Amino acid sequence: MRSERAVSFRASEAEVAQEALTDLTGRFGQSTPDEADVIVALGGDGFMLDTLKDVQPLDKPVYGM
């Protein structure tokens, strides 16, 4: 059994989101949405809404940053 949660990060094209993606995947790794326990959307409200729509069939928690 895994002791850490698998995370799938998604980032908008904004520079700050891309920098956060690089930092966070370096710290926590990157899983595909299918393999992940949680999905993290890095971007604005519109990006969060797009992410929610895209991953809705997976029925996984999505957190926005």
VMD Tcl script that builds the backbone (N, CA, C; Angstrom):
set m [mol new atoms 195]
animate dup $m
set s [atomselect $m all]
$s set {name element resname resid chain x y z} {
  {N N MET 1 A 0.840 -1.188 0.000}
  {CA C MET 1 A 0.000 0.000 0.000}
  {C C MET 1 A 0.882 1.247 0.000}
  {N N ARG 2 A 0.520 2.223 -0.817}
  {CA C ARG 2 A 1.277 3.473 -0.895}
  {C C ARG 2 A 1.070 4.297 0.366}
  {N N SER 3 A 2.147 4.940 0.810}
  {CA C SER 3 A 2.016 5.820 1.976}
  {C C SER 3 A 1.691 7.251 1.558}
  {N N GLU 4 A 1.987 7.593 0.294}
  {CA C GLU 4 A 1.698 8.933 -0.205}
  {C C GLU 4 A 0.622 8.851 -1.271}
  {N N ARG 5 A -0.106 9.925 -1.419}
  {CA C ARG 5 A -1.129 9.984 -2.464}
  {C C ARG 5 A -0.481 10.309 -3.802}
  {N N ALA 6 A -0.978 9.668 -4.843}
  {CA C ALA 6 A -0.531 9.980 -6.196}
  {C C ALA 6 A -1.281 11.222 -6.669}
  {N N VAL 7 A -0.545 12.159 -7.254}
  {CA C VAL 7 A -1.125 13.435 -7.665}
  {C C VAL 7 A -0.910 13.640 -9.159}
  {N N SER 8 A -1.947 14.141 -9.812}
  {CA C SER 8 A -1.841 14.569 -11.201}
  {C C SER 8 A -1.973 16.083 -11.218}
  {N N PHE 9 A -0.915 16.753 -11.650}
  {CA C PHE 9 A -0.923 18.208 -11.749}
  {C C PHE 9 A -1.257 18.609 -13.179}
  {N N ARG 10 A -2.102 19.628 -13.314}
  {CA C ARG 10 A -2.418 20.230 -14.616}
  {C C ARG 10 A -2.180 21.717 -14.473}
  {N N ALA 11 A -1.572 22.326 -15.487}
  {CA C ALA 11 A -1.244 23.750 -15.390}
  {C C ALA 11 A -1.680 24.501 -16.632}
  {N N SER 12 A -2.150 25.720 -16.409}
  {CA C SER 12 A -2.459 26.606 -17.527}
  {C C SER 12 A -1.144 27.038 -18.175}
  {N N GLU 13 A -1.236 27.792 -19.251}
  {CA C GLU 13 A -0.040 28.255 -19.949}
  {C C GLU 13 A 0.613 29.463 -19.277}
  {N N ALA 14 A -0.018 30.006 -18.248}
  {CA C ALA 14 A 0.548 31.164 -17.543}
  {C C ALA 14 A 1.919 30.810 -16.960}
  {N N GLU 15 A 2.833 31.760 -17.034}
  {CA C GLU 15 A 4.203 31.518 -16.564}
  {C C GLU 15 A 4.239 31.057 -15.111}
  {N N VAL 16 A 3.474 31.699 -14.254}
  {CA C VAL 16 A 3.478 31.333 -12.834}
  {C C VAL 16 A 2.941 29.914 -12.634}
  {N N ALA 17 A 1.959 29.513 -13.414}
  {CA C ALA 17 A 1.422 28.154 -13.317}
  {C C ALA 17 A 2.450 27.137 -13.797}
  {N N GLN 18 A 3.166 27.454 -14.863}
  {CA C GLN 18 A 4.196 26.553 -15.381}
  {C C GLN 18 A 5.360 26.415 -14.394}
  {N N GLU 19 A 5.721 27.509 -13.732}
  {CA C GLU 19 A 6.770 27.450 -12.711}
  {C C GLU 19 A 6.330 26.583 -11.536}
  {N N ALA 20 A 5.085 26.742 -11.122}
  {CA C ALA 20 A 4.553 25.927 -10.027}
  {C C ALA 20 A 4.517 24.457 -10.429}
  {N N LEU 21 A 4.150 24.177 -11.672}
  {CA C LEU 21 A 4.118 22.796 -12.168}
  {C C LEU 21 A 5.502 22.161 -12.069}
  {N N THR 22 A 6.513 22.878 -12.505}
  {CA C THR 22 A 7.882 22.361 -12.437}
  {C C THR 22 A 8.290 22.087 -10.998}
  {N N ASP 23 A 8.005 23.021 -10.107}
  {CA C ASP 23 A 8.358 22.866 -8.697}
  {C C ASP 23 A 7.607 21.697 -8.056}
  {N N LEU 24 A 6.309 21.653 -8.247}
  {CA C LEU 24 A 5.491 20.635 -7.577}
  {C C LEU 24 A 5.747 19.229 -8.108}
  {N N THR 25 A 5.922 19.088 -9.412}
  {CA C THR 25 A 6.211 17.750 -9.942}
  {C C THR 25 A 7.604 17.294 -9.512}
  {N N GLY 26 A 8.521 18.237 -9.329}
  {CA C GLY 26 A 9.836 17.880 -8.811}
  {C C GLY 26 A 9.773 17.384 -7.375}
  {N N ARG 27 A 8.879 17.948 -6.608}
  {CA C ARG 27 A 8.729 17.554 -5.196}
  {C C ARG 27 A 7.897 16.290 -5.013}
  {N N PHE 28 A 6.793 16.193 -5.759}
  {CA C PHE 28 A 5.812 15.149 -5.491}
  {C C PHE 28 A 5.641 14.136 -6.616}
  {N N GLY 29 A 6.305 14.342 -7.739}
  {CA C GLY 29 A 6.130 13.450 -8.881}
  {C C GLY 29 A 4.874 13.806 -9.654}
  {N N GLN 30 A 4.646 13.052 -10.718}
  {CA C GLN 30 A 3.492 13.311 -11.579}
  {C C GLN 30 A 2.853 11.981 -11.946}
  {N N SER 31 A 1.565 11.870 -11.738}
  {CA C SER 31 A 0.797 10.694 -12.128}
  {C C SER 31 A -0.187 11.084 -13.213}
  {N N THR 32 A -0.618 10.112 -13.983}
  {CA C THR 32 A -1.677 10.381 -14.950}
  {C C THR 32 A -2.976 10.579 -14.181}
  {N N PRO 33 A -3.938 11.277 -14.756}
  {CA C PRO 33 A -5.217 11.440 -14.061}
  {C C PRO 33 A -5.867 10.100 -13.690}
  {N N ASP 34 A -5.719 9.094 -14.540}
  {CA C ASP 34 A -6.304 7.780 -14.238}
  {C C ASP 34 A -5.668 7.127 -13.017}
  {N N GLU 35 A -4.360 7.302 -12.844}
  {CA C GLU 35 A -3.631 6.683 -11.731}
  {C C GLU 35 A -3.697 7.495 -10.446}
  {N N ALA 36 A -3.988 8.776 -10.560}
  {CA C ALA 36 A -3.905 9.693 -9.423}
  {C C ALA 36 A -5.030 9.485 -8.414}
  {N N ASP 37 A -4.709 9.815 -7.169}
  {CA C ASP 37 A -5.725 9.865 -6.115}
  {C C ASP 37 A -6.412 11.224 -6.112}
  {N N VAL 38 A -5.653 12.265 -6.460}
  {CA C VAL 38 A -6.172 13.632 -6.518}
  {C C VAL 38 A -5.601 14.334 -7.746}
  {N N ILE 39 A -6.311 15.359 -8.195}
  {CA C ILE 39 A -5.881 16.163 -9.332}
  {C C ILE 39 A -5.768 17.602 -8.854}
  {N N VAL 40 A -4.668 18.255 -9.215}
  {CA C VAL 40 A -4.441 19.643 -8.826}
  {C C VAL 40 A -4.379 20.491 -10.087}
  {N N ALA 41 A -5.244 21.502 -10.148}
  {CA C ALA 41 A -5.285 22.426 -11.279}
  {C C ALA 41 A -4.558 23.707 -10.889}
  {N N LEU 42 A -3.539 24.049 -11.665}
  {CA C LEU 42 A -2.732 25.242 -11.406}
  {C C LEU 42 A -3.084 26.293 -12.447}
  {N N GLY 43 A -3.845 27.285 -12.049}
  {CA C GLY 43 A -4.257 28.323 -12.987}
  {C C GLY 43 A -5.424 29.104 -12.426}
  {N N GLY 44 A -6.089 29.805 -13.294}
  {CA C GLY 44 A -7.208 30.638 -12.882}
  {C C GLY 44 A -8.527 29.890 -12.839}
  {N N ASP 45 A -9.596 30.643 -12.598}
  {CA C ASP 45 A -10.930 30.053 -12.479}
  {C C ASP 45 A -11.351 29.316 -13.743}
  {N N GLY 46 A -11.088 29.904 -14.899}
  {CA C GLY 46 A -11.457 29.264 -16.156}
  {C C GLY 46 A -10.731 27.952 -16.356}
  {N N PHE 47 A -9.443 27.921 -15.991}
  {CA C PHE 47 A -8.674 26.682 -16.112}
  {C C PHE 47 A -9.220 25.630 -15.156}
  {N N MET 48 A -9.591 26.050 -13.959}
  {CA C MET 48 A -10.178 25.124 -12.984}
  {C C MET 48 A -11.470 24.532 -13.535}
  {N N LEU 49 A -12.322 25.357 -14.108}
  {CA C LEU 49 A -13.583 24.859 -14.667}
  {C C LEU 49 A -13.333 23.886 -15.814}
  {N N ASP 50 A -12.363 24.198 -16.675}
  {CA C ASP 50 A -12.017 23.285 -17.769}
  {C C ASP 50 A -11.512 21.952 -17.226}
  {N N THR 51 A -10.682 22.011 -16.191}
  {CA C THR 51 A -10.153 20.791 -15.585}
  {C C THR 51 A -11.279 19.959 -14.983}
  {N N LEU 52 A -12.187 20.606 -14.263}
  {CA C LEU 52 A -13.319 19.884 -13.673}
  {C C LEU 52 A -14.130 19.169 -14.745}
  {N N LYS 53 A -14.380 19.844 -15.851}
  {CA C LYS 53 A -15.138 19.243 -16.948}
  {C C LYS 53 A -14.374 18.061 -17.544}
  {N N ASP 54 A -13.065 18.225 -17.748}
  {CA C ASP 54 A -12.252 17.179 -18.376}
  {C C ASP 54 A -12.143 15.917 -17.533}
  {N N VAL 55 A -12.048 16.063 -16.225}
  {CA C VAL 55 A -11.804 14.891 -15.368}
  {C C VAL 55 A -13.052 14.408 -14.633}
  {N N GLN 56 A -14.181 15.015 -14.881}
  {CA C GLN 56 A -15.417 14.623 -14.198}
  {C C GLN 56 A -15.694 13.118 -14.270}
  {N N PRO 57 A -15.505 12.465 -15.421}
  {CA C PRO 57 A -15.785 11.025 -15.471}
  {C C PRO 57 A -14.916 10.186 -14.530}
  {N N LEU 58 A -13.788 10.720 -14.085}
  {CA C LEU 58 A -12.896 9.964 -13.211}
  {C C LEU 58 A -13.370 9.943 -11.766}
  {N N ASP 59 A -14.270 10.857 -11.400}
  {CA C ASP 59 A -14.817 10.927 -10.042}
  {C C ASP 59 A -13.711 10.996 -8.982}
  {N N LYS 60 A -12.792 11.945 -9.184}
  {CA C LYS 60 A -11.690 12.139 -8.242}
  {C C LYS 60 A -11.718 13.574 -7.731}
  {N N PRO 61 A -11.198 13.803 -6.524}
  {CA C PRO 61 A -11.171 15.175 -6.013}
  {C C PRO 61 A -10.221 16.038 -6.834}
  {N N VAL 62 A -10.629 17.288 -7.041}
  {CA C VAL 62 A -9.821 18.257 -7.783}
  {C C VAL 62 A -9.618 19.470 -6.884}
  {N N TYR 63 A -8.369 19.880 -6.741}
  {CA C TYR 63 A -8.021 21.046 -5.938}
  {C C TYR 63 A -7.441 22.115 -6.850}
  {N N GLY 64 A -7.807 23.348 -6.625}
  {CA C GLY 64 A -7.293 24.451 -7.422}
  {C C GLY 64 A -6.265 25.258 -6.659}
  {N N MET 65 A -5.241 25.672 -7.364}
  {CA C MET 65 A -4.198 26.535 -6.776}
  {C C MET 65 A -3.938 27.669 -7.736}
}
mol reanalyze $m
mol bondsrecalc $m
mol representation Tube
mol addrep $m
